[in-house]
Amino acid sequence: MDAGKLNRRVLIRKQTDIPAMGAAITQTFDAGIPAWANVEPVGNAIFYGTKQVGESTTHRIIVRYQPGTVTDMVITGDHVIDQVIGGVTVRYRVKRASDLHDDRTYVLIEVELLGNA
């Protein structure tokens, strides 16, 4: 992975659901961790394969490994990733994260596109 391919600015944020009045839920987000990323849609085989098992992975996001903040053990399903495209914030839900080459250089994050934030 060339550093030049990390050409999209993203914000990795932890989402917390807090009970609100009338059985509603309020979503709150932390300040987040900014990172440069490579954002790519998955191929058709992966997209439809994950649809069949109910996981619905739509994109892969690769970010540089940062000890203590951006690791495969820190980023969980409680996180979302925001990306600003043409002035519009697009939000992704994290499905899973893994060390890309088992060398603690890059983290591969599989996500589901949620739409505009």
N, CA, C and O atoms as a DFTB+ gen file, in Angstrom:
468 C
 N C O
     1  1       0.858      -1.181       0.000
     2  2       0.000       0.000       0.000
     3  2       0.893       1.228       0.000
     4  3       1.692       1.420       0.916
     5  1       0.762       2.051      -1.013
     6  2       1.498       3.308      -1.080
     7  2       0.815       4.343      -0.198
     8  3      -0.412       4.392      -0.116
     9  1       1.620       5.166       0.460
    10  2       1.048       6.230       1.287
    11  2       0.188       7.166       0.448
    12  3      -0.763       7.751       0.965
    13  1       0.505       7.319      -0.847
    14  2      -0.273       8.182      -1.729
    15  2      -1.684       7.694      -1.982
    16  3      -2.541       8.467      -2.410
    17  1      -1.938       6.405      -1.718
    18  2      -3.289       5.869      -1.904
    19  2      -4.203       6.208      -0.733
    20  3      -5.422       6.062      -0.831
    21  1      -3.625       6.655       0.365
    22  2      -4.430       7.103       1.499
    23  2      -4.809       8.556       1.227
    24  3      -4.226       9.477       1.798
    25  1      -5.787       8.749       0.351
    26  2      -6.086      10.083      -0.173
    27  2      -7.450      10.626       0.243
    28  3      -7.912      11.617      -0.322
    29  1      -8.092      10.007       1.204
    30  2      -9.387      10.481       1.699
    31  2      -9.272      10.752       3.196
    32  3      -8.692       9.960       3.939
    33  1      -9.825      11.865       3.622
    34  2      -9.802      12.215       5.042
    35  2     -11.060      11.640       5.688
    36  3     -12.172      11.892       5.223
    37  1     -10.882      10.868       6.760
    38  2     -12.019      10.287       7.471
    39  2     -11.893      10.604       8.955
    40  3     -10.835      11.007       9.438
    41  1     -12.996      10.411       9.663
    42  2     -13.037      10.605      11.106
    43  2     -13.631       9.343      11.715
    44  3     -14.789       9.011      11.460
    45  1     -12.836       8.635      12.524
    46  2     -13.281       7.401      13.168
    47  2     -13.854       7.786      14.523
    48  3     -13.140       8.307      15.380
    49  1     -15.162       7.524      14.718
    50  2     -15.850       7.987      15.922
    51  2     -16.549       6.834      16.632
    52  3     -17.104       5.943      15.990
    53  1     -16.517       6.859      17.953
    54  2     -17.241       5.871      18.748
    55  2     -18.659       6.368      18.973
    56  3     -18.871       7.508      19.387
    57  1     -19.625       5.503      18.696
    58  2     -21.041       5.837      18.847
    59  2     -21.568       5.221      20.137
    60  3     -21.280       4.064      20.444
    61  1     -22.341       5.999      20.890
    62  2     -22.980       5.515      22.104
    63  2     -24.459       5.857      22.031
    64  3     -24.827       6.991      21.725
    65  1     -25.304       4.872      22.311
    66  2     -26.751       5.095      22.350
    67  2     -27.170       5.326      23.792
    68  3     -26.855       4.528      24.675
    69  1     -27.887       6.430      24.024
    70  2     -28.339       6.796      25.361
    71  2     -29.861       6.814      25.364
    72  3     -30.471       7.417      24.480
    73  1     -30.493       6.155      26.359
    74  2     -31.958       6.182      26.422
    75  2     -32.467       7.615      26.598
    76  3     -31.886       8.407      27.339
    77  1     -33.550       7.929      25.910
    78  2     -34.166       9.254      26.000
    79  2     -35.627       9.083      26.411
    80  3     -36.095       7.962      26.611
    81  1     -36.328      10.174      26.533
    82  2     -37.737      10.146      26.943
    83  2     -38.592       9.395      25.928
    84  3     -38.343       9.466      24.725
    85  1     -39.596       8.679      26.418
    86  2     -40.562       8.034      25.538
    87  2     -40.003       6.872      24.744
    88  3     -40.358       6.696      23.578
    89  1     -39.145       6.081      25.342
    90  2     -38.561       4.894      24.706
    91  2     -37.726       5.223      23.472
    92  3     -37.511       4.357      22.624
    93  1     -37.263       6.444      23.364
    94  2     -36.410       6.842      22.239
    95  2     -34.940       6.644      22.618
    96  3     -34.602       6.449      23.786
    97  1     -34.097       6.697      21.622
    98  2     -32.660       6.566      21.837
    99  2     -31.962       7.762      21.198
   100  3     -32.256       8.136      20.063
   101  1     -31.044       8.348      21.937
   102  2     -30.243       9.449      21.424
   103  2     -28.846       8.925      21.115
   104  3     -28.204       8.308      21.965
   105  1     -28.378       9.175      19.896
   106  2     -27.033       8.753      19.516
   107  2     -26.056       9.876      19.817
   108  3     -26.280      11.025      19.436
   109  1     -24.972       9.539      20.501
   110  2     -23.911      10.500      20.755
   111  2     -22.610       9.945      20.181
   112  3     -22.434       8.732      20.072
   113  1     -21.705      10.846      19.817
   114  2     -20.438      10.456      19.217
   115  2     -19.309      11.177      19.930
   116  3     -19.463      12.324      20.349
   117  1     -18.166      10.501      20.068
   118  2     -17.010      11.169      20.654
   119  2     -16.366      12.090      19.613
   120  3     -16.829      12.168      18.475
   121  1     -15.305      12.781      20.008
   122  2     -14.651      13.734      19.101
   123  2     -14.052      13.042      17.888
   124  3     -13.969      13.636      16.813
   125  1     -13.640      11.808      18.047
   126  2     -13.142      11.032      16.920
   127  2     -11.651      11.149      16.696
   128  3     -10.974      11.999      17.274
   129  1     -11.158      10.263      15.832
   130  2      -9.750      10.226      15.466
   131  2      -9.657      10.501      13.970
   132  3     -10.130       9.688      13.176
   133  1      -9.063      11.619      13.561
   134  2      -8.911      11.875      12.123
   135  2      -7.826      10.976      11.536
   136  3      -6.822      10.694      12.190
   137  1      -8.033      10.534      10.311
   138  2      -7.053       9.665       9.652
   139  2      -7.159       9.815       8.144
   140  3      -8.222      10.131       7.610
   141  1      -6.039       9.582       7.465
   142  2      -6.048       9.489       6.010
   143  2      -6.372       8.053       5.662
   144  3      -5.871       7.128       6.302
   145  1      -7.213       7.854       4.643
   146  2      -7.704       6.513       4.338
   147  2      -7.813       6.276       2.845
   148  3      -7.843       7.209       2.043
   149  1      -7.870       5.011       2.501
   150  2      -8.220       4.561       1.160
   151  2      -9.612       3.960       1.291
   152  3      -9.791       2.979       2.013
   153  1     -10.596       4.524       0.611
   154  2     -11.982       4.061       0.687
   155  2     -12.354       3.466      -0.662
   156  3     -12.320       4.153      -1.683
   157  1     -12.715       2.170      -0.663
   158  2     -13.072       1.494      -1.908
   159  2     -14.327       0.660      -1.711
   160  3     -14.489       0.031      -0.665
   161  1     -15.217       0.643      -2.694
   162  2     -16.362      -0.267      -2.615
   163  2     -15.885      -1.704      -2.805
   164  3     -14.900      -1.955      -3.500
   165  1     -16.592      -2.643      -2.180
   166  2     -16.247      -4.056      -2.367
   167  2     -16.807      -4.533      -3.699
   168  3     -17.663      -3.873      -4.289
   169  1     -16.332      -5.664      -4.166
   170  2     -16.830      -6.231      -5.413
   171  2     -18.207      -6.854      -5.241
   172  3     -18.693      -7.000      -4.119
   173  1     -18.831      -7.218      -6.345
   174  2     -20.175      -7.792      -6.317
   175  2     -20.251      -9.088      -5.529
   176  3     -21.211      -9.299      -4.787
   177  1     -19.261      -9.963      -5.673
   178  2     -19.295     -11.255      -4.982
   179  2     -19.319     -11.065      -3.469
   180  3     -20.093     -11.722      -2.774
   181  1     -18.484     -10.179      -2.962
   182  2     -18.457      -9.924      -1.518
   183  2     -19.741      -9.237      -1.082
   184  3     -20.314      -9.597      -0.054
   185  1     -20.203      -8.251      -1.848
   186  2     -21.417      -7.525      -1.483
   187  2     -22.606      -8.472      -1.362
   188  3     -23.298      -8.467      -0.343
   189  1     -22.850      -9.284      -2.388
   190  2     -24.006     -10.183      -2.355
   191  2     -23.798     -11.342      -1.390
   192  3     -24.759     -11.829      -0.795
   193  1     -22.559     -11.790      -1.227
   194  2     -22.279     -12.844      -0.256
   195  2     -22.565     -12.402       1.166
   196  3     -23.110     -13.171       1.958
   197  1     -22.200     -11.167       1.500
   198  2     -22.478     -10.677       2.849
   199  2     -23.953     -10.360       3.025
   200  3     -24.467     -10.446       4.140
   201  1     -24.645      -9.997       1.960
   202  2     -26.094      -9.764       2.042
   203  2     -26.819     -11.044       2.442
   204  3     -27.783     -11.002       3.207
   205  1     -26.354     -12.190       1.924
   206  2     -27.009     -13.463       2.200
   207  2     -26.905     -13.861       3.665
   208  3     -27.804     -14.515       4.193
   209  1     -25.832     -13.478       4.318
   210  2     -25.681     -13.821       5.729
   211  2     -26.047     -12.654       6.646
   212  3     -25.859     -12.740       7.859
   213  1     -26.564     -11.572       6.079
   214  2     -27.057     -10.450       6.873
   215  2     -25.990      -9.493       7.368
   216  3     -26.265      -8.702       8.270
   217  1     -24.794      -9.529       6.823
   218  2     -23.721      -8.646       7.277
   219  2     -23.595      -7.369       6.462
   220  3     -23.211      -6.337       7.012
   221  1     -23.897      -7.401       5.194
   222  2     -23.970      -6.228       4.326
   223  2     -22.733      -5.325       4.361
   224  3     -22.818      -4.166       4.765
   225  1     -21.594      -5.856       3.941
   226  2     -20.377      -5.057       3.800
   227  2     -20.404      -4.372       2.441
   228  3     -20.552      -5.037       1.416
   229  1     -20.263      -3.041       2.422
   230  2     -20.329      -2.304       1.164
   231  2     -18.993      -1.695       0.752
   232  3     -18.751      -1.497      -0.439
   233  1     -18.115      -1.393       1.722
   234  2     -16.844      -0.737       1.427
   235  2     -15.733      -1.306       2.304
   236  3     -15.978      -1.883       3.364
   237  1     -14.504      -1.123       1.824
   238  2     -13.311      -1.411       2.618
   239  2     -12.566      -0.099       2.799
   240  3     -12.374       0.664       1.852
   241  1     -12.158       0.144       4.022
   242  2     -11.402       1.353       4.335
   243  2     -10.074       0.922       4.942
   244  3     -10.038       0.139       5.891
   245  1      -8.986       1.438       4.387
   246  2      -7.654       1.123       4.900
   247  2      -7.061       2.397       5.493
   248  3      -7.008       3.436       4.835
   249  1      -6.615       2.300       6.750
   250  2      -5.977       3.428       7.432
   251  2      -4.642       2.963       7.996
   252  3      -4.414       1.768       8.182
   253  1      -3.771       3.916       8.264
   254  2      -2.467       3.594       8.847
   255  2      -2.666       3.191      10.310
   256  3      -3.435       3.819      11.037
   257  1      -1.973       2.151      10.723
   258  2      -1.987       1.667      12.102
   259  2      -1.370       2.726      13.013
   260  3      -0.282       3.228      12.730
   261  1      -2.064       3.072      14.113
   262  2      -1.552       4.036      15.084
   263  2      -1.664       3.400      16.461
   264  3      -2.774       3.280      16.978
   265  1      -0.562       2.989      17.076
   266  2      -0.625       2.304      18.371
   267  2      -1.464       3.072      19.388
   268  3      -1.277       4.273      19.584
   269  1      -2.381       2.370      20.027
   270  2      -3.214       2.961      21.066
   271  2      -4.479       3.626      20.576
   272  3      -5.423       3.779      21.352
   273  1      -4.538       4.032      19.309
   274  2      -5.741       4.716      18.828
   275  2      -6.368       4.018      17.633
   276  3      -7.557       3.702      17.670
   277  1      -5.612       3.771      16.585
   278  2      -6.158       3.121      15.391
   279  2      -5.498       1.752      15.257
   280  3      -4.444       1.613      14.637
   281  1      -6.138       0.746      15.848
   282  2      -5.662      -0.630      15.748
   283  2      -6.856      -1.529      15.494
   284  3      -8.003      -1.112      15.651
   285  1      -6.580      -2.777      15.096
   286  2      -7.662      -3.721      14.875
   287  2      -8.351      -4.102      16.177
   288  3      -9.482      -4.586      16.142
   289  1      -7.708      -3.901      17.329
   290  2      -8.314      -4.238      18.614
   291  2      -9.130      -3.078      19.188
   292  3     -10.012      -3.304      20.017
   293  1      -8.857      -1.855      18.767
   294  2      -9.548      -0.674      19.295
   295  2     -10.811      -0.363      18.495
   296  3     -11.829       0.020      19.071
   297  1     -10.755      -0.523      17.177
   298  2     -11.900      -0.207      16.321
   299  2     -12.859      -1.389      16.335
   300  3     -12.493      -2.498      15.945
   301  1     -14.093      -1.149      16.786
   302  2     -15.079      -2.223      16.940
   303  2     -16.384      -1.843      16.246
   304  3     -16.473      -0.799      15.599
   305  1     -17.383      -2.692      16.387
   306  2     -18.704      -2.424      15.834
   307  2     -19.406      -1.244      16.478
   308  3     -20.461      -0.820      16.005
   309  1     -18.832      -0.701      17.561
   310  2     -19.395       0.490      18.206
   311  2     -18.939       1.770      17.525
   312  3     -19.283       2.863      17.975
   313  1     -18.177       1.655      16.457
   314  2     -17.617       2.819      15.779
   315  2     -18.315       3.091      14.447
   316  3     -18.867       2.189      13.817
   317  1     -18.275       4.340      14.043
   318  2     -18.705       4.754      12.709
   319  2     -17.550       5.542      12.098
   320  3     -16.681       6.049      12.808
   321  1     -17.557       5.633      10.785
   322  2     -16.540       6.413      10.084
   323  2     -17.255       7.445       9.236
   324  3     -18.110       7.103       8.418
   325  1     -16.909       8.705       9.428
   326  2     -17.487       9.800       8.655
   327  2     -16.479      10.258       7.609
   328  3     -15.289      10.396       7.892
   329  1     -16.975      10.493       6.396
   330  2     -16.147      11.006       5.300
   331  2     -16.904      12.153       4.654
   332  3     -18.086      12.014       4.338
   333  1     -16.241      13.280       4.455
   334  2     -16.866      14.425       3.798
   335  2     -16.550      14.348       2.311
   336  3     -15.387      14.351       1.906
   337  1     -17.614      14.278       1.498
   338  2     -17.475      14.216       0.039
   339  2     -18.255      15.386      -0.538
   340  3     -19.482      15.418      -0.445
   341  1     -17.568      16.335      -1.124
   342  2     -18.231      17.485      -1.732
   343  2     -19.108      18.264      -0.768
   344  3     -20.180      18.736      -1.148
   345  1     -18.668      18.404       0.469
   346  2     -19.418      19.160       1.458
   347  2     -20.508      18.369       2.161
   348  3     -21.183      18.908       3.038
   349  1     -20.697      17.106       1.800
   350  2     -21.715      16.252       2.425
   351  2     -21.003      15.167       3.233
   352  3     -20.084      14.518       2.732
   353  1     -21.427      14.970       4.485
   354  2     -20.832      13.938       5.319
   355  2     -21.521      12.609       5.066
   356  3     -22.739      12.490       5.198
   357  1     -20.725      11.610       4.701
   358  2     -21.224      10.255       4.465
   359  2     -20.775       9.401       5.643
   360  3     -19.618       9.471       6.058
   361  1     -21.693       8.588       6.188
   362  2     -21.388       7.783       7.370
   363  2     -21.388       6.296       7.031
   364  3     -22.236       5.808       6.284
   365  1     -20.407       5.586       7.605
   366  2     -20.278       4.143       7.452
   367  2     -20.316       3.500       8.839
   368  3     -19.790       4.068       9.796
   369  1     -20.931       2.325       8.956
   370  2     -20.926       1.561      10.205
   371  2     -19.818       0.512      10.117
   372  3     -19.733      -0.218       9.129
   373  1     -18.983       0.433      11.130
   374  2     -17.894      -0.543      11.150
   375  2     -18.461      -1.933      11.410
   376  3     -19.230      -2.137      12.350
   377  1     -18.075      -2.884      10.568
   378  2     -18.470      -4.280      10.749
   379  2     -17.355      -5.069      11.423
   380  3     -17.600      -5.814      12.372
   381  1     -16.131      -4.904      10.931
   382  2     -14.979      -5.582      11.524
   383  2     -13.704      -4.860      11.106
   384  3     -13.671      -4.152      10.100
   385  1     -12.661      -5.056      11.899
   386  2     -11.356      -4.467      11.593
   387  2     -10.288      -5.531      11.788
   388  3     -10.383      -6.366      12.687
   389  1      -9.268      -5.491      10.933
   390  2      -8.185      -6.467      11.053
   391  2      -6.872      -5.842      10.595
   392  3      -6.854      -4.891       9.814
   393  1      -5.777      -6.399      11.101
   394  2      -4.440      -5.978      10.699
   395  2      -4.224      -6.470       9.273
   396  3      -4.282      -7.673       9.022
   397  1      -3.977      -5.558       8.338
   398  2      -3.974      -5.892       6.913
   399  2      -2.955      -6.960       6.539
   400  3      -3.311      -7.915       5.848
   401  1      -1.715      -6.838       6.961
   402  2      -0.679      -7.815       6.596
   403  2      -0.027      -8.439       7.827
   404  3       1.073      -8.982       7.733
   405  1      -0.687      -8.367       8.973
   406  2      -0.127      -8.854      10.240
   407  2       1.236      -8.248      10.548
   408  3       2.099      -8.907      11.128
   409  1       1.427      -6.987      10.155
   410  2       2.697      -6.325      10.446
   411  2       2.503      -4.977      11.140
   412  3       3.450      -4.204      11.280
   413  1       1.284      -4.702      11.568
   414  2       0.955      -3.461      12.288
   415  2       1.350      -2.209      11.524
   416  3       1.893      -1.256      12.083
   417  1       1.059      -2.240      10.217
   418  2       1.301      -1.076       9.374
   419  2      -0.015      -0.433       8.965
   420  3      -0.158       0.787       9.033
   421  1      -0.982      -1.251       8.537
   422  2      -2.288      -0.761       8.096
   423  2      -3.400      -1.578       8.738
   424  3      -3.227      -2.759       9.038
   425  1      -4.545      -0.929       8.945
   426  2      -5.735      -1.599       9.458
   427  2      -6.783      -1.601       8.354
   428  3      -7.101      -0.553       7.792
   429  1      -7.319      -2.779       8.044
   430  2      -8.396      -2.929       7.072
   431  2      -9.708      -2.927       7.835
   432  3      -9.915      -3.754       8.723
   433  1     -10.598      -1.997       7.493
   434  2     -11.886      -1.877       8.170
   435  2     -12.982      -2.160       7.152
   436  3     -13.082      -1.473       6.135
   437  1     -13.803      -3.170       7.424
   438  2     -14.934      -3.482       6.558
   439  2     -16.149      -2.767       7.126
   440  3     -16.448      -2.881       8.315
   441  1     -16.852      -2.025       6.263
   442  2     -17.934      -1.156       6.726
   443  2     -19.178      -1.319       5.866
   444  3     -19.140      -1.889       4.775
   445  1     -20.285      -0.796       6.395
   446  2     -21.554      -0.728       5.670
   447  2     -21.916       0.745       5.491
   448  3     -21.917       1.507       6.458
   449  1     -22.216       1.139       4.280
   450  2     -22.619       2.514       4.002
   451  2     -23.992       2.767       4.607
   452  3     -24.948       2.053       4.307
   453  1     -24.091       3.796       5.467
   454  2     -25.367       4.167       6.076
   455  2     -26.045       5.297       5.324
   456  3     -27.269       5.420       5.367
   457  1     -25.274       6.121       4.638
   458  2     -25.826       7.263       3.905
   459  2     -25.327       8.565       4.488
   460  3     -24.303       8.598       5.170
   461  1     -26.047       9.634       4.220
   462  2     -25.650      10.959       4.700
   463  2     -25.878      11.073       6.194
   464  3     -26.895      10.616       6.717
   465  1     -24.918      11.689       6.879
   466  2     -25.011      11.838       8.333
   467  2     -25.858      13.041       8.691
   468  3     -26.052      13.330       9.872
